[in-house]
Amino acid sequence: MFIKIKSMGKNNTTYVISEKTTKEIIYGIVNIPKLHNPKNIVHIMNVLNEGLSESHMSFVLNSILSFKEIKTLQIGDTVKVKPPNYHAGTNFEWDVLIDKGLATIDGYVYGRIKTDGSWSDEFDPYHQNMEVMLYYYDVENQVIKEESVKINTFDIEVVDKNTIPFFNKVVQTELFNELSI
């Protein structure tokens, strides 16, 4: 059995590692000398390797291998993500979102966490996908419209809503003036 690891780089490459290697990684985090009974390692490893859902195992592996602190997401968090490529031109226009302060010039849009990507009624902050309501702009009606998409949890960045130009009523010309000073 193999486990796929998706790169967060711009190519979104997927790497495959063996289950044996995964077990070795997890085994490496368990401090056997700290166990009151070292024979319990068998049960601990069984639960960690077989008892976790795919989403939770992904979260554990990402947490072990990440150099940055991983923070869990909550319903309502304001976030910044890369939208699906097929949305540009149909669901929104980049120039409109950037002008309205709902997107960045490096290709991110803002939104909010609606729920996790599972079918459960309970929110799971460790799920591998989140349902994000992306903020797009309806030019015809002059309002924000929300579009629901599932995004990989590790591709989501939490931001302070007060830093989003649209919600600060900061127009792009003011931003450009600040940058040129």
N, C-alpha and C positions, 0 to 999 in steps of 0.2 A: 504494500500500500504506500502511496505517496501523498504528500501534502503540497498544495500549490501556494506559493507566496507571490502576491502581486506587488510589483515595484510601484512606488508612488512617483516615479520620475515622469518626465513628459512623454515617454514612449509606452507607459503602462505595461511593461514587460512582466510576464508571469514566470516565476522560478518554481521548480519542483524539487522538494527535498524528501528523502525517504522517511518512512515512519520510524525507522531505527534511529536516524539522526534526530528526529523530533523528540523521541524518548530520551536520547542522550542530553539534549538541551534542557529538558524538564528535569531530568535526574540531577543535572548540575546545579539546579537552584535549591534542591532539598538538602539541608544541612544534616546529614546522617548523625554526626556526633551529638547534635542537639536533641535527637529523638530519645525519649526515655527508654524505648525498646527498639533498637535498630532493625529487628526483624519485621517491624511494621512497615518498612519501606516498600515491601511488596504490595501491600494494600493501598498505600498512598499513591504509588505509581499507577496501579490499576485504575483508581478513581480519576487521577489526572489524565491518563491516556485514553480511558474508555468511557468515563462518566461525564465528560464535558461535551457539550454540543459543539458542532463545527465552529459556530460563532464565538463561543467562549474560548475554544482552543486557539482560534485566530487572535483573540484579544490577549490571551496569555502569552503567546509567542511574540506578538508585536511588543508587548510590555517588556518582555525579557530582552529582546534584541534592540529596542529603541534607545537612542542616546538622549532623546528629549523626554520630558515628563509627559505622560499621557493623562489627559483629563477626560472624565466621562461627560457625555452630553446629557442634557435634560430637555424635556418638552418645553418649548418656548424660547430656547436659546437662540440668539441672533447669530447667524453664521455667514461665512464666505466660502463659496465653492465654485468649481468649474462646472458650467452647465453642460448638458448633453450637446454635442456638436449639431445635431439635427434641429435644435430649438432656434438657433440663429437664423433669421430670415423668415421663420414661420411664426414662432411664439414671441419674438422680440427682434429689435434692430440694435446692434451694438452702439451706434452713435446716439440713439435716443436714450438708452440706459446710462451711458456714460454722461451725457448732458444732464440727465435728471439726477445723477448721483446715486444710481442703483447698481452700477458696475464699475470695475476698475479697468484701467487701460491695459493691464496685463491679463485680461480675460477671465476675471472672477465676477460673480454676481452675488448679491446678498439674498438672504432668506431666513427662515426660522425652522426649527425642528418641530415637526408635527407629531411624530411617534417613531418607534423603531420600525425596522423593515419586516418584522415577523407578523404572523397571523394572530398572535396572542392579544388578549385584552390588557395584559399587564405590560407596562413599559420596561424594556430591558436595555439599560445603558451600555451593556457589553455586546449587543448584537452587532454583527458585521456590517449591516446596512441601516441607514436611517431614512425615514421619509421626510423630505425637506420641501417646504413650500417656498419656491423661488419667487422673489419679487421682480415682476416684469411691469412694464408701463403700458397702459392702454391709451394710445395717443388720441383715439376717437373720443373716449369718455373722460380723458384727463384724470385717470385714477390708477392706483397700483392694482394689478391683478396678480393673483398667486397661481403658480403652476406646480403641481405635486410631482416630485421625482424621487427615486431611491438612489442614494449616494453612499459609497463605501464610507464607513465611519472614520477611517483613517485619512480620508480625503477632505474632511470637514474641519474648518478652522472657526472657533468661536471668536466673535468680535463684539465690542461694545456698540450697541445700537446708536449711541450718541456720536460715534465716529463716522457714521454713514451720512454723506452729504445731504441726501434727500431728506432725512429726518432732522437735520440741523438747519434746513432752509438755506444752505450754502449753495450758491449757484456756481457753475463751472468757471465763469469769468473771475469770480473772487478767488477760487482755488488757483487758477493760473497766475493771477496777480501776486498771490502769496508766494508761489514757486519762483517767480521771476525777481522777487525782491532780494 
